[in-house]
Structure formats: C-alpha cells, structure tokens
C-alpha cells in the first residue's frame, strides 16, 4: 500500500450523496501517541511521539469513516535523552531508516453516532500490521463565531513490538506495547 498517496488522495474520494460526511484536520497541539511497555517486570516505561499529522472523515449516518495519521518518530520523548537515543537505534525504532510511522483506517464502528472503534493498518519500521483502537471517550464542541467545530477523544490499542522487528531486550522489556492516542481535530469549513 502506498500510504503517502492514500493520505494525499483521501479528501478526493467520492462520498455517498445521502450521507453527511465531516472532515477534520488534526490539531497538532492536541494530537499525540503515547506508549507504555513493562520494563524488567517492575515498572512501566512511558513515552510519547508527536505531534501527529493527519485527517479524519466521519460519516456517522452511513456508519463509516476514514483516517490517516503520519507519526514523526524523530519526536519520540520519554523524558530521558539517553533512553530516547537508545530507542531510536536500528534494533528498536530504527528512526534513521524509518523516520515516520503511519496509521491508515477505513473500518469504523459507531454507537449512538459516535466512533467507538477504528481498525486499520499500522506501519512501523516499514512493516505493516492490523491495529484496532478503541475509544475511551469521544466528544465534540460545536462551532462558535470564527472557531470551527472541534471533535476528539482518547483511544487505546496494543501492538507486539516484535511483529515490527523491534525485539531487542525481550523478555526483560515486554513485547506488548500499549498505545494511547489523544486526538483532536478541527472541522473543515
């Protein structure tokens, strides 16, 4: 899949005339991917990556959506520079050869007009695998004056890092990585 081409062409895809799609551009000041992984079976190592770029199309009436996220792995931050440098190395995130990760999704599940689950393809280190993100919360603030409608939420999912070739430190550092995505988007006018 050509992810960059898909992201660029996302807005140009035809939409059903009977639906009411809404397109949102992610707000980089409010959109990040956080990660958690068990470290030496004692504590949880946490970090974040972002801001994340992308756009989301929601059509609750038709029960569908599209999402495209670009995640700049060079922004990885655990709060500890030496650890950040280690995580960027070839046997973990391999940031020099793969500076960006992507999440592309077209399978949305809605309940009561709100997205509760998004399933797509996550690409990290040039390897793609399915990923489902579940909504922990989702809400919107209506447009006021010159400010457009803002929608966003918190989503969670998990990946096995070894599936992407990031197996250094197993089993002392867990394979299961919890992802927490905070996202807010501004509706296009």
PyMOL commands that set and color helices and strands:
alter all, ss='L'
color gray80, all
select helices_A, chain A and resi 3-12+73-75+81-87+161-164
alter helices_A, ss='H'
color red, helices_A
select strands_A, chain A and resi 22-26+32-39+43-50+52-59+64-72+100-111+114-124+127-141+150-160+173-187
alter strands_A, ss='S'
color yellow, strands_A
deselect
rebuild
show_as cartoon
